[in-house]
Amino acid sequence: MTRTAARQLALQLCFAADAGGDLTADEFFDEDYFFALPPEDSLFTELPDETQMKYIRTLVNGVRENVGELDAVISRYSRGWKLSRISKTALCVLRCALYEILYMPDIPPAASINEAIELAKGYDEPETVSFINGILGSFMRDRESSAGTDEP
């Protein structure tokens, strides 16, 4: 399984949690549950290995624990848009990408952004993909311009 596939599984778990589900990663990856998911979707043909599970758990738990901070960043950069107007999928994509950028230094920010855009293309309209790209791009430009200053 690739990191991209692991990221997509993490996105699905984040989406389920955001929708009010209480499915844990252990329950989701239980063989009986996992392999009962749509067999036509190649994503559900291989369980993540130990390294991929660690990444998925870190991302899903990190997004859950830091959703307030992540949503504040999204709100700051989604000028004119309230969080309630942003699709749930786009919010989950943004939260995952921002969590990786802010808390997972072993993942290059450019990789997080690229993966977020590619994932969004599979779930959202082109306008939403552009919206996600704009938020992440603006965040990174501000972050890079404030590097070396006392600003957070």
Summary of the structure (lengths in Angstrom):
residues: 152
radius of gyration: 15.6
end to end distance: 35.7
largest distance: 51.4
contacts: 414
relative contact order: 0.12
helix: 72%
strand: 0%
